[in-house]
């Protein structure tokens, strides 16, 4: 009986040591925490500028929109419709 207990303790120790040594996606101490207001944005360094569509006014990442005649549009359809005052 005593051997079984020691064996279980040994397994637990191995389990905890392995988990401690593994570099995982665990977030400890909150140092890699995502800012609340930018939760849906890409990580720092990849932040794109949001530009308003000249037709509907929706803000779209610059790379996802279309630029034409000095105006920025959220989509090809709105580019064809043109800018609205
Ligand atoms: Zn638009």
PDB file of the backbone (N, CA, C, O) and the ligand in Angstrom, with CONECT records:
HET     ZN  A 101       1
ATOM      1  N   UNK A   1       0.831  -1.205   0.000  1.00  0.00           N
ATOM      2  CA  UNK A   1       0.000   0.000   0.000  1.00  0.00           C
ATOM      3  C   UNK A   1       0.864   1.254   0.000  1.00  0.00           C
ATOM      4  O   UNK A   1       0.592   2.217  -0.716  1.00  0.00           O
ATOM      5  N   UNK A   2       1.896   1.219   0.809  1.00  0.00           N
ATOM      6  CA  UNK A   2       2.806   2.354   0.920  1.00  0.00           C
ATOM      7  C   UNK A   2       3.519   2.606  -0.415  1.00  0.00           C
ATOM      8  O   UNK A   2       3.795   3.746  -0.788  1.00  0.00           O
ATOM      9  N   UNK A   3       3.803   1.514  -1.118  1.00  0.00           N
ATOM     10  CA  UNK A   3       4.476   1.645  -2.413  1.00  0.00           C
ATOM     11  C   UNK A   3       3.568   2.330  -3.437  1.00  0.00           C
ATOM     12  O   UNK A   3       4.009   3.158  -4.234  1.00  0.00           O
ATOM     13  N   UNK A   4       2.301   1.962  -3.389  1.00  0.00           N
ATOM     14  CA  UNK A   4       1.347   2.566  -4.324  1.00  0.00           C
ATOM     15  C   UNK A   4       1.273   4.083  -4.085  1.00  0.00           C
ATOM     16  O   UNK A   4       1.265   4.873  -5.029  1.00  0.00           O
ATOM     17  N   UNK A   5       1.220   4.462  -2.829  1.00  0.00           N
ATOM     18  CA  UNK A   5       1.156   5.886  -2.480  1.00  0.00           C
ATOM     19  C   UNK A   5       2.391   6.626  -2.986  1.00  0.00           C
ATOM     20  O   UNK A   5       2.297   7.715  -3.552  1.00  0.00           O
ATOM     21  N   UNK A   6       3.541   6.014  -2.768  1.00  0.00           N
ATOM     22  CA  UNK A   6       4.785   6.636  -3.233  1.00  0.00           C
ATOM     23  C   UNK A   6       4.791   6.746  -4.749  1.00  0.00           C
ATOM     24  O   UNK A   6       5.255   7.738  -5.312  1.00  0.00           O
ATOM     25  N   UNK A   7       4.261   5.698  -5.414  1.00  0.00           N
ATOM     26  CA  UNK A   7       4.219   5.703  -6.868  1.00  0.00           C
ATOM     27  C   UNK A   7       3.316   6.827  -7.385  1.00  0.00           C
ATOM     28  O   UNK A   7       3.659   7.523  -8.342  1.00  0.00           O
ATOM     29  N   UNK A   8       2.177   6.990  -6.750  1.00  0.00           N
ATOM     30  CA  UNK A   8       1.248   8.060  -7.152  1.00  0.00           C
ATOM     31  C   UNK A   8       1.893   9.431  -6.933  1.00  0.00           C
ATOM     32  O   UNK A   8       1.778  10.319  -7.779  1.00  0.00           O
ATOM     33  N   UNK A   9       2.561   9.594  -5.810  1.00  0.00           N
ATOM     34  CA  UNK A   9       3.245  10.858  -5.538  1.00  0.00           C
ATOM     35  C   UNK A   9       4.333  11.118  -6.581  1.00  0.00           C
ATOM     36  O   UNK A   9       4.527  12.251  -7.023  1.00  0.00           O
ATOM     37  N   UNK A  10       5.026  10.069  -6.959  1.00  0.00           N
ATOM     38  CA  UNK A  10       6.075  10.189  -7.970  1.00  0.00           C
ATOM     39  C   UNK A  10       5.481  10.636  -9.297  1.00  0.00           C
ATOM     40  O   UNK A  10       6.021  11.524  -9.958  1.00  0.00           O
ATOM     41  N   UNK A  11       4.366  10.019  -9.687  1.00  0.00           N
ATOM     42  CA  UNK A  11       3.709  10.398 -10.938  1.00  0.00           C
ATOM     43  C   UNK A  11       3.271  11.859 -10.905  1.00  0.00           C
ATOM     44  O   UNK A  11       3.432  12.590 -11.883  1.00  0.00           O
ATOM     45  N   UNK A  12       2.713  12.276  -9.764  1.00  0.00           N
ATOM     46  CA  UNK A  12       2.289  13.677  -9.627  1.00  0.00           C
ATOM     47  C   UNK A  12       3.479  14.615  -9.763  1.00  0.00           C
ATOM     48  O   UNK A  12       3.389  15.654 -10.417  1.00  0.00           O
ATOM     49  N   UNK A  13       4.586  14.246  -9.143  1.00  0.00           N
ATOM     50  CA  UNK A  13       5.781  15.088  -9.218  1.00  0.00           C
ATOM     51  C   UNK A  13       6.267  15.201 -10.654  1.00  0.00           C
ATOM     52  O   UNK A  13       6.594  16.292 -11.119  1.00  0.00           O
ATOM     53  N   UNK A  14       6.316  14.068 -11.362  1.00  0.00           N
ATOM     54  CA  UNK A  14       6.747  14.076 -12.765  1.00  0.00           C
ATOM     55  C   UNK A  14       5.814  14.963 -13.586  1.00  0.00           C
ATOM     56  O   UNK A  14       6.259  15.751 -14.421  1.00  0.00           O
ATOM     57  N   UNK A  15       4.507  14.820 -13.332  1.00  0.00           N
ATOM     58  CA  UNK A  15       3.521  15.602 -14.067  1.00  0.00           C
ATOM     59  C   UNK A  15       3.753  17.100 -13.876  1.00  0.00           C
ATOM     60  O   UNK A  15       3.743  17.867 -14.840  1.00  0.00           O
ATOM     61  N   UNK A  16       3.962  17.509 -12.619  1.00  0.00           N
ATOM     62  CA  UNK A  16       4.130  18.935 -12.361  1.00  0.00           C
ATOM     63  C   UNK A  16       5.455  19.457 -12.917  1.00  0.00           C
ATOM     64  O   UNK A  16       5.517  20.573 -13.432  1.00  0.00           O
ATOM     65  N   UNK A  17       6.508  18.654 -12.813  1.00  0.00           N
ATOM     66  CA  UNK A  17       7.807  19.096 -13.327  1.00  0.00           C
ATOM     67  C   UNK A  17       7.737  19.255 -14.837  1.00  0.00           C
ATOM     68  O   UNK A  17       8.233  20.235 -15.393  1.00  0.00           O
ATOM     69  N   UNK A  18       7.113  18.277 -15.498  1.00  0.00           N
ATOM     70  CA  UNK A  18       7.013  18.372 -16.965  1.00  0.00           C
ATOM     71  C   UNK A  18       6.193  19.582 -17.378  1.00  0.00           C
ATOM     72  O   UNK A  18       6.532  20.283 -18.332  1.00  0.00           O
ATOM     73  N   UNK A  19       5.110  19.819 -16.649  1.00  0.00           N
ATOM     74  CA  UNK A  19       4.264  20.963 -17.005  1.00  0.00           C
ATOM     75  C   UNK A  19       4.999  22.279 -16.772  1.00  0.00           C
ATOM     76  O   UNK A  19       4.821  23.236 -17.525  1.00  0.00           O
ATOM     77  N   UNK A  20       5.818  22.322 -15.735  1.00  0.00           N
ATOM     78  CA  UNK A  20       6.553  23.548 -15.437  1.00  0.00           C
ATOM     79  C   UNK A  20       7.641  23.803 -16.470  1.00  0.00           C
ATOM     80  O   UNK A  20       7.970  24.953 -16.762  1.00  0.00           O
ATOM     81  N   UNK A  21       8.200  22.726 -17.025  1.00  0.00           N
ATOM     82  CA  UNK A  21       9.292  22.887 -17.981  1.00  0.00           C
ATOM     83  C   UNK A  21       8.793  23.182 -19.388  1.00  0.00           C
ATOM     84  O   UNK A  21       9.527  23.738 -20.205  1.00  0.00           O
ATOM     85  N   UNK A  22       7.545  22.812 -19.677  1.00  0.00           N
ATOM     86  CA  UNK A  22       7.042  22.999 -21.035  1.00  0.00           C
ATOM     87  C   UNK A  22       6.731  24.463 -21.308  1.00  0.00           C
ATOM     88  O   UNK A  22       6.004  25.097 -20.543  1.00  0.00           O
ATOM     89  N   UNK A  23       7.278  25.006 -22.399  1.00  0.00           N
ATOM     90  CA  UNK A  23       6.888  26.356 -22.800  1.00  0.00           C
ATOM     91  C   UNK A  23       5.522  26.312 -23.476  1.00  0.00           C
ATOM     92  O   UNK A  23       5.397  25.887 -24.625  1.00  0.00           O
ATOM     93  N   UNK A  24       4.543  26.741 -22.776  1.00  0.00           N
ATOM     94  CA  UNK A  24       3.183  26.663 -23.315  1.00  0.00           C
ATOM     95  C   UNK A  24       2.590  28.032 -23.524  1.00  0.00           C
ATOM     96  O   UNK A  24       3.223  29.043 -23.221  1.00  0.00           O
ATOM     97  N   UNK A  25       1.388  28.070 -24.036  1.00  0.00           N
ATOM     98  CA  UNK A  25       0.722  29.362 -24.249  1.00  0.00           C
ATOM     99  C   UNK A  25       0.091  29.910 -22.980  1.00  0.00           C
ATOM    100  O   UNK A  25      -0.714  30.840 -23.023  1.00  0.00           O
ATOM    101  N   UNK A  26       0.471  29.314 -21.839  1.00  0.00           N
ATOM    102  CA  UNK A  26      -0.115  29.784 -20.589  1.00  0.00           C
ATOM    103  C   UNK A  26       0.239  31.236 -20.345  1.00  0.00           C
ATOM    104  O   UNK A  26       1.364  31.661 -20.609  1.00  0.00           O
ATOM    105  N   UNK A  27      -0.692  31.976 -19.855  1.00  0.00           N
ATOM    106  CA  UNK A  27      -0.455  33.394 -19.561  1.00  0.00           C
ATOM    107  C   UNK A  27      -0.324  33.554 -18.061  1.00  0.00           C
ATOM    108  O   UNK A  27      -1.308  33.514 -17.323  1.00  0.00           O
ATOM    109  N   UNK A  28       0.931  33.739 -17.620  1.00  0.00           N
ATOM    110  CA  UNK A  28       1.150  33.923 -16.203  1.00  0.00           C
ATOM    111  C   UNK A  28       1.431  35.389 -15.917  1.00  0.00           C
ATOM    112  O   UNK A  28       1.927  36.117 -16.777  1.00  0.00           O
ATOM    113  N   UNK A  29       1.120  35.800 -14.740  1.00  0.00           N
ATOM    114  CA  UNK A  29       1.461  37.128 -14.235  1.00  0.00           C
ATOM    115  C   UNK A  29       0.853  38.257 -15.069  1.00  0.00           C
ATOM    116  O   UNK A  29       1.067  39.429 -14.759  1.00  0.00           O
ATOM    117  N   UNK A  30       0.121  37.933 -16.090  1.00  0.00           N
ATOM    118  CA  UNK A  30      -0.579  38.937 -16.872  1.00  0.00           C
ATOM    119  C   UNK A  30       0.323  39.850 -17.669  1.00  0.00           C
ATOM    120  O   UNK A  30      -0.105  40.926 -18.089  1.00  0.00           O
ATOM    121  N   UNK A  31       1.566  39.446 -17.888  1.00  0.00           N
ATOM    122  CA  UNK A  31       2.460  40.372 -18.585  1.00  0.00           C
ATOM    123  C   UNK A  31       2.201  40.378 -20.092  1.00  0.00           C
ATOM    124  O   UNK A  31       2.513  41.356 -20.772  1.00  0.00           O
ATOM    125  N   UNK A  32       1.628  39.283 -20.616  1.00  0.00           N
ATOM    126  CA  UNK A  32       1.300  39.237 -22.039  1.00  0.00           C
ATOM    127  C   UNK A  32      -0.178  39.494 -22.279  1.00  0.00           C
ATOM    128  O   UNK A  32      -0.704  39.181 -23.347  1.00  0.00           O
ATOM    129  N   UNK A  33      -0.835  40.056 -21.301  1.00  0.00           N
ATOM    130  CA  UNK A  33      -2.272  40.231 -21.429  1.00  0.00           C
ATOM    131  C   UNK A  33      -2.606  41.218 -22.547  1.00  0.00           C
ATOM    132  O   UNK A  33      -1.889  42.185 -22.802  1.00  0.00           O
ATOM    133  N   UNK A  34      -3.709  40.931 -23.186  1.00  0.00           N
ATOM    134  CA  UNK A  34      -4.157  41.779 -24.282  1.00  0.00           C
ATOM    135  C   UNK A  34      -4.875  42.987 -23.698  1.00  0.00           C
ATOM    136  O   UNK A  34      -5.695  42.834 -22.793  1.00  0.00           O
ATOM    137  N   UNK A  35      -4.591  44.158 -24.186  1.00  0.00           N
ATOM    138  CA  UNK A  35      -5.329  45.328 -23.712  1.00  0.00           C
ATOM    139  C   UNK A  35      -6.822  45.197 -23.993  1.00  0.00           C
ATOM    140  O   UNK A  35      -7.229  44.672 -25.029  1.00  0.00           O
ATOM    141  N   UNK A  36      -7.622  45.678 -23.060  1.00  0.00           N
ATOM    142  CA  UNK A  36      -9.059  45.460 -23.187  1.00  0.00           C
ATOM    143  C   UNK A  36      -9.633  46.072 -24.455  1.00  0.00           C
ATOM    144  O   UNK A  36     -10.460  45.461 -25.133  1.00  0.00           O
ATOM    145  N   UNK A  37      -9.185  47.291 -24.772  1.00  0.00           N
ATOM    146  CA  UNK A  37      -9.814  47.981 -25.896  1.00  0.00           C
ATOM    147  C   UNK A  37      -9.326  47.455 -27.242  1.00  0.00           C
ATOM    148  O   UNK A  37      -9.989  47.678 -28.254  1.00  0.00           O
ATOM    149  N   UNK A  38      -8.194  46.770 -27.285  1.00  0.00           N
ATOM    150  CA  UNK A  38      -7.673  46.284 -28.550  1.00  0.00           C
ATOM    151  C   UNK A  38      -7.730  44.775 -28.649  1.00  0.00           C
ATOM    152  O   UNK A  38      -6.861  44.160 -29.267  1.00  0.00           O
ATOM    153  N   UNK A  39      -8.735  44.172 -28.054  1.00  0.00           N
ATOM    154  CA  UNK A  39      -8.789  42.713 -27.984  1.00  0.00           C
ATOM    155  C   UNK A  39      -8.877  42.076 -29.366  1.00  0.00           C
ATOM    156  O   UNK A  39      -8.323  40.997 -29.577  1.00  0.00           O
ATOM    157  N   UNK A  40      -9.555  42.715 -30.306  1.00  0.00           N
ATOM    158  CA  UNK A  40      -9.755  42.101 -31.610  1.00  0.00           C
ATOM    159  C   UNK A  40      -8.709  42.557 -32.620  1.00  0.00           C
ATOM    160  O   UNK A  40      -8.774  42.179 -33.789  1.00  0.00           O
ATOM    161  N   UNK A  41      -7.755  43.355 -32.186  1.00  0.00           N
ATOM    162  CA  UNK A  41      -6.754  43.851 -33.117  1.00  0.00           C
ATOM    163  C   UNK A  41      -5.562  42.911 -33.157  1.00  0.00           C
ATOM    164  O   UNK A  41      -5.331  42.163 -32.207  1.00  0.00           O
ATOM    165  N   UNK A  42      -4.803  42.940 -34.242  1.00  0.00           N
ATOM    166  CA  UNK A  42      -3.598  42.119 -34.316  1.00  0.00           C
ATOM    167  C   UNK A  42      -2.562  42.570 -33.312  1.00  0.00           C
ATOM    168  O   UNK A  42      -2.667  43.678 -32.786  1.00  0.00           O
ATOM    169  N   UNK A  43      -1.546  41.732 -33.022  1.00  0.00           N
ATOM    170  CA  UNK A  43      -0.525  42.089 -32.040  1.00  0.00           C
ATOM    171  C   UNK A  43       0.243  43.343 -32.445  1.00  0.00           C
ATOM    172  O   UNK A  43       0.213  43.762 -33.602  1.00  0.00           O
ATOM    173  N   UNK A  44       0.923  43.927 -31.479  1.00  0.00           N
ATOM    174  CA  UNK A  44       1.677  45.152 -31.734  1.00  0.00           C
ATOM    175  C   UNK A  44       2.664  44.940 -32.869  1.00  0.00           C
ATOM    176  O   UNK A  44       3.266  43.872 -32.990  1.00  0.00           O
ATOM    177  N   UNK A  45       2.827  45.959 -33.699  1.00  0.00           N
ATOM    178  CA  UNK A  45       3.710  45.849 -34.843  1.00  0.00           C
ATOM    179  C   UNK A  45       2.960  45.527 -36.107  1.00  0.00           C
ATOM    180  O   UNK A  45       3.461  45.768 -37.205  1.00  0.00           O
ATOM    181  N   UNK A  46       1.755  44.982 -35.972  1.00  0.00           N
ATOM    182  CA  UNK A  46       0.949  44.675 -37.143  1.00  0.00           C
ATOM    183  C   UNK A  46      -0.296  45.554 -37.196  1.00  0.00           C
ATOM    184  O   UNK A  46      -1.206  45.317 -37.991  1.00  0.00           O
ATOM    185  N   UNK A  47      -0.322  46.563 -36.345  1.00  0.00           N
ATOM    186  CA  UNK A  47      -1.514  47.403 -36.291  1.00  0.00           C
ATOM    187  C   UNK A  47      -1.603  48.237 -37.558  1.00  0.00           C
ATOM    188  O   UNK A  47      -0.674  48.960 -37.919  1.00  0.00           O
ATOM    189  N   UNK A  48      -2.726  48.120 -38.210  1.00  0.00           N
ATOM    190  CA  UNK A  48      -2.935  48.854 -39.457  1.00  0.00           C
ATOM    191  C   UNK A  48      -3.736  50.108 -39.187  1.00  0.00           C
ATOM    192  O   UNK A  48      -4.459  50.220 -38.197  1.00  0.00           O
ATOM    193  N   UNK A  49      -3.585  51.026 -40.082  1.00  0.00           N
ATOM    194  CA  UNK A  49      -4.364  52.244 -39.962  1.00  0.00           C
ATOM    195  C   UNK A  49      -5.770  51.989 -40.487  1.00  0.00           C
ATOM    196  O   UNK A  49      -5.955  51.392 -41.547  1.00  0.00           O
ATOM    197  N   UNK A  50      -6.750  52.447 -39.732  1.00  0.00           N
ATOM    198  CA  UNK A  50      -8.136  52.311 -40.151  1.00  0.00           C
ATOM    199  C   UNK A  50      -8.527  53.573 -40.914  1.00  0.00           C
ATOM    200  O   UNK A  50      -8.332  54.691 -40.439  1.00  0.00           O
ATOM    201  N   UNK A  51      -9.076  53.371 -42.088  1.00  0.00           N
ATOM    202  CA  UNK A  51      -9.455  54.503 -42.925  1.00  0.00           C
ATOM    203  C   UNK A  51     -10.955  54.427 -43.187  1.00  0.00           C
ATOM    204  O   UNK A  51     -11.515  53.347 -43.379  1.00  0.00           O
ATOM    205  N   UNK A  52     -11.588  55.586 -43.192  1.00  0.00           N
ATOM    206  CA  UNK A  52     -13.026  55.635 -43.411  1.00  0.00           C
ATOM    207  C   UNK A  52     -13.337  55.533 -44.899  1.00  0.00           C
ATOM    208  O   UNK A  52     -12.658  56.148 -45.722  1.00  0.00           O
ATOM    209  N   UNK A  53     -14.342  54.772 -45.237  1.00  0.00           N
ATOM    210  CA  UNK A  53     -14.790  54.641 -46.621  1.00  0.00           C
ATOM    211  C   UNK A  53     -15.427  55.951 -47.061  1.00  0.00           C
ATOM    212  O   UNK A  53     -16.222  56.539 -46.328  1.00  0.00           O
ATOM    213  N   UNK A  54     -15.076  56.410 -48.266  1.00  0.00           N
ATOM    214  CA  UNK A  54     -15.602  57.680 -48.753  1.00  0.00           C
ATOM    215  C   UNK A  54     -17.079  57.554 -49.131  1.00  0.00           C
ATOM    216  O   UNK A  54     -17.762  58.563 -49.307  1.00  0.00           O
ATOM    217  N   UNK A  55     -17.566  56.331 -49.255  1.00  0.00           N
ATOM    218  CA  UNK A  55     -18.967  56.157 -49.641  1.00  0.00           C
ATOM    219  C   UNK A  55     -19.866  55.939 -48.427  1.00  0.00           C
ATOM    220  O   UNK A  55     -20.867  56.637 -48.264  1.00  0.00           O
ATOM    221  N   UNK A  56     -19.516  54.974 -47.576  1.00  0.00           N
ATOM    222  CA  UNK A  56     -20.409  54.642 -46.461  1.00  0.00           C
ATOM    223  C   UNK A  56     -19.866  55.080 -45.106  1.00  0.00           C
ATOM    224  O   UNK A  56     -20.598  55.072 -44.116  1.00  0.00           O
ATOM    225  N   UNK A  57     -18.588  55.464 -45.048  1.00  0.00           N
ATOM    226  CA  UNK A  57     -18.041  55.959 -43.799  1.00  0.00           C
ATOM    227  C   UNK A  57     -17.543  54.877 -42.856  1.00  0.00           C
ATOM    228  O   UNK A  57     -17.054  55.185 -41.769  1.00  0.00           O
ATOM    229  N   UNK A  58     -17.656  53.631 -43.246  1.00  0.00           N
ATOM    230  CA  UNK A  58     -17.181  52.531 -42.397  1.00  0.00           C
ATOM    231  C   UNK A  58     -15.659  52.539 -42.370  1.00  0.00           C
ATOM    232  O   UNK A  58     -15.017  52.732 -43.402  1.00  0.00           O
ATOM    233  N   UNK A  59     -15.078  52.328 -41.182  1.00  0.00           N
ATOM    234  CA  UNK A  59     -13.627  52.285 -41.059  1.00  0.00           C
ATOM    235  C   UNK A  59     -13.124  50.879 -41.350  1.00  0.00           C
ATOM    236  O   UNK A  59     -13.546  49.904 -40.729  1.00  0.00           O
ATOM    237  N   UNK A  60     -12.206  50.802 -42.316  1.00  0.00           N
ATOM    238  CA  UNK A  60     -11.673  49.516 -42.770  1.00  0.00           C
ATOM    239  C   UNK A  60     -10.151  49.585 -42.707  1.00  0.00           C
ATOM    240  O   UNK A  60      -9.583  50.650 -42.948  1.00  0.00           O
ATOM    241  N   UNK A  61      -9.466  48.466 -42.385  1.00  0.00           N
ATOM    242  CA  UNK A  61      -8.002  48.460 -42.470  1.00  0.00           C
ATOM    243  C   UNK A  61      -7.536  48.859 -43.864  1.00  0.00           C
ATOM    244  O   UNK A  61      -8.133  48.474 -44.870  1.00  0.00           O
ATOM    245  N   UNK A  62      -6.469  49.632 -43.905  1.00  0.00           N
ATOM    246  CA  UNK A  62      -6.024  50.207 -45.175  1.00  0.00           C
ATOM    247  C   UNK A  62      -5.787  49.145 -46.254  1.00  0.00           C
ATOM    248  O   UNK A  62      -6.070  49.382 -47.429  1.00  0.00           O
ATOM    249  N   UNK A  63      -5.271  47.980 -45.859  1.00  0.00           N
ATOM    250  CA  UNK A  63      -4.935  46.956 -46.853  1.00  0.00           C
ATOM    251  C   UNK A  63      -6.173  46.261 -47.407  1.00  0.00           C
ATOM    252  O   UNK A  63      -6.101  45.616 -48.453  1.00  0.00           O
ATOM    253  N   UNK A  64      -7.322  46.386 -46.713  1.00  0.00           N
ATOM    254  CA  UNK A  64      -8.524  45.690 -47.163  1.00  0.00           C
ATOM    255  C   UNK A  64      -9.393  46.552 -48.061  1.00  0.00           C
ATOM    256  O   UNK A  64     -10.364  46.068 -48.641  1.00  0.00           O
ATOM    257  N   UNK A  65      -9.053  47.808 -48.175  1.00  0.00           N
ATOM    258  CA  UNK A  65      -9.883  48.696 -48.971  1.00  0.00           C
ATOM    259  C   UNK A  65      -9.284  48.994 -50.329  1.00  0.00           C
ATOM    260  O   UNK A  65      -8.245  48.453 -50.708  1.00  0.00           O
ATOM    261  N   UNK A  66      -9.952  49.854 -51.040  1.00  0.00           N
ATOM    262  CA  UNK A  66      -9.538  50.241 -52.381  1.00  0.00           C
ATOM    263  C   UNK A  66      -9.362  51.754 -52.404  1.00  0.00           C
ATOM    264  O   UNK A  66     -10.185  52.497 -51.869  1.00  0.00           O
ATOM    265  N   UNK A  67      -8.280  52.197 -53.029  1.00  0.00           N
ATOM    266  CA  UNK A  67      -8.050  53.632 -53.165  1.00  0.00           C
ATOM    267  C   UNK A  67      -8.235  54.022 -54.623  1.00  0.00           C
ATOM    268  O   UNK A  67      -7.717  53.368 -55.528  1.00  0.00           O
ATOM    269  N   UNK A  68      -8.976  55.088 -54.829  1.00  0.00           N
ATOM    270  CA  UNK A  68      -9.217  55.545 -56.194  1.00  0.00           C
ATOM    271  C   UNK A  68      -9.475  57.028 -56.189  1.00  0.00           C
ATOM    272  O   UNK A  68     -10.319  57.519 -55.439  1.00  0.00           O
ATOM    273  N   UNK A  69      -8.750  57.744 -57.022  1.00  0.00           N
ATOM    274  CA  UNK A  69      -8.963  59.182 -57.164  1.00  0.00           C
ATOM    275  C   UNK A  69      -8.792  59.941 -55.868  1.00  0.00           C
ATOM    276  O   UNK A  69      -9.494  60.925 -55.636  1.00  0.00           O
ATOM    277  N   UNK A  70      -7.872  59.505 -55.013  1.00  0.00           N
ATOM    278  CA  UNK A  70      -7.635  60.205 -53.767  1.00  0.00           C
ATOM    279  C   UNK A  70      -8.628  59.851 -52.670  1.00  0.00           C
ATOM    280  O   UNK A  70      -8.531  60.361 -51.554  1.00  0.00           O
ATOM    281  N   UNK A  71      -9.580  58.980 -52.981  1.00  0.00           N
ATOM    282  CA  UNK A  71     -10.551  58.549 -51.978  1.00  0.00           C
ATOM    283  C   UNK A  71     -10.300  57.102 -51.613  1.00  0.00           C
ATOM    284  O   UNK A  71      -9.798  56.314 -52.415  1.00  0.00           O
ATOM    285  N   UNK A  72     -10.665  56.765 -50.371  1.00  0.00           N
ATOM    286  CA  UNK A  72     -10.518  55.394 -49.906  1.00  0.00           C
ATOM    287  C   UNK A  72     -11.903  54.775 -49.808  1.00  0.00           C
ATOM    288  O   UNK A  72     -12.831  55.400 -49.294  1.00  0.00           O
ATOM    289  N   UNK A  73     -12.046  53.554 -50.297  1.00  0.00           N
ATOM    290  CA  UNK A  73     -13.340  52.856 -50.252  1.00  0.00           C
ATOM    291  C   UNK A  73     -13.172  51.511 -49.569  1.00  0.00           C
ATOM    292  O   UNK A  73     -12.107  50.896 -49.636  1.00  0.00           O
ATOM    293  N   UNK A  74     -14.236  51.059 -48.909  1.00  0.00           N
ATOM    294  CA  UNK A  74     -14.164  49.805 -48.164  1.00  0.00           C
ATOM    295  C   UNK A  74     -14.226  48.610 -49.106  1.00  0.00           C
ATOM    296  O   UNK A  74     -13.777  47.523 -48.742  1.00  0.00           O
ATOM    297  N   UNK A  75     -14.760  48.779 -50.282  1.00  0.00           N
ATOM    298  CA  UNK A  75     -14.907  47.647 -51.192  1.00  0.00           C
ATOM    299  C   UNK A  75     -14.919  48.147 -52.633  1.00  0.00           C
ATOM    300  O   UNK A  75     -15.062  49.338 -52.911  1.00  0.00           O
ATOM    301  N   UNK A  76     -14.761  47.180 -53.536  1.00  0.00           N
ATOM    302  CA  UNK A  76     -14.794  47.503 -54.959  1.00  0.00           C
ATOM    303  C   UNK A  76     -16.168  48.068 -55.357  1.00  0.00           C
ATOM    304  O   UNK A  76     -16.259  48.954 -56.207  1.00  0.00           O
ATOM    305  N   UNK A  77     -17.215  47.555 -54.743  1.00  0.00           N
ATOM    306  CA  UNK A  77     -18.573  48.040 -55.070  1.00  0.00           C
ATOM    307  C   UNK A  77     -18.717  49.510 -54.715  1.00  0.00           C
ATOM    308  O   UNK A  77     -19.281  50.289 -55.483  1.00  0.00           O
ATOM    309  N   UNK A  78     -18.202  49.890 -53.539  1.00  0.00           N
ATOM    310  CA  UNK A  78     -18.331  51.297 -53.140  1.00  0.00           C
ATOM    311  C   UNK A  78     -17.405  52.193 -53.952  1.00  0.00           C
ATOM    312  O   UNK A  78     -17.681  53.378 -54.133  1.00  0.00           O
ATOM    313  N   UNK A  79     -16.293  51.618 -54.444  1.00  0.00           N
ATOM    314  CA  UNK A  79     -15.429  52.412 -55.321  1.00  0.00           C
ATOM    315  C   UNK A  79     -16.185  52.759 -56.602  1.00  0.00           C
ATOM    316  O   UNK A  79     -16.093  53.878 -57.107  1.00  0.00           O
ATOM    317  N   UNK A  80     -16.936  51.782 -57.120  1.00  0.00           N
ATOM    318  CA  UNK A  80     -17.695  52.034 -58.360  1.00  0.00           C
ATOM    319  C   UNK A  80     -18.814  53.043 -58.111  1.00  0.00           C
ATOM    320  O   UNK A  80     -19.129  53.859 -58.977  1.00  0.00           O
ATOM    321  N   UNK A  81     -19.415  52.981 -56.914  1.00  0.00           N
ATOM    322  CA  UNK A  81     -20.493  53.918 -56.600  1.00  0.00           C
ATOM    323  C   UNK A  81     -19.953  55.333 -56.390  1.00  0.00           C
ATOM    324  O   UNK A  81     -20.673  56.312 -56.586  1.00  0.00           O
ATOM    325  N   UNK A  82     -18.687  55.436 -55.990  1.00  0.00           N
ATOM    326  CA  UNK A  82     -18.060  56.745 -55.849  1.00  0.00           C
ATOM    327  C   UNK A  82     -18.243  57.328 -54.454  1.00  0.00           C
ATOM    328  O   UNK A  82     -18.975  56.800 -53.617  1.00  0.00           O
ATOM    329  N   UNK A  83     -17.535  58.455 -54.238  1.00  0.00           N
ATOM    330  CA  UNK A  83     -17.555  59.111 -52.934  1.00  0.00           C
ATOM    331  C   UNK A  83     -18.841  59.883 -52.744  1.00  0.00           C
ATOM    332  O   UNK A  83     -19.384  60.478 -53.675  1.00  0.00           O
ATOM    333  N   UNK A  84     -19.310  59.857 -51.511  1.00  0.00           N
ATOM    334  CA  UNK A  84     -20.489  60.657 -51.176  1.00  0.00           C
ATOM    335  C   UNK A  84     -20.051  61.829 -50.332  1.00  0.00           C
ATOM    336  O   UNK A  84     -19.165  61.676 -49.491  1.00  0.00           O
ATOM    337  N   UNK A  85     -20.635  62.986 -50.524  1.00  0.00           N
ATOM    338  CA  UNK A  85     -20.256  64.157 -49.725  1.00  0.00           C
ATOM    339  C   UNK A  85     -20.675  63.993 -48.256  1.00  0.00           C
ATOM    340  O   UNK A  85     -20.435  64.885 -47.442  1.00  0.00           O
TER     341      UNK A  85
HETATM  342 ZN    ZN A 101     -18.072  51.637 -48.023  1.00  0.00          ZN
END
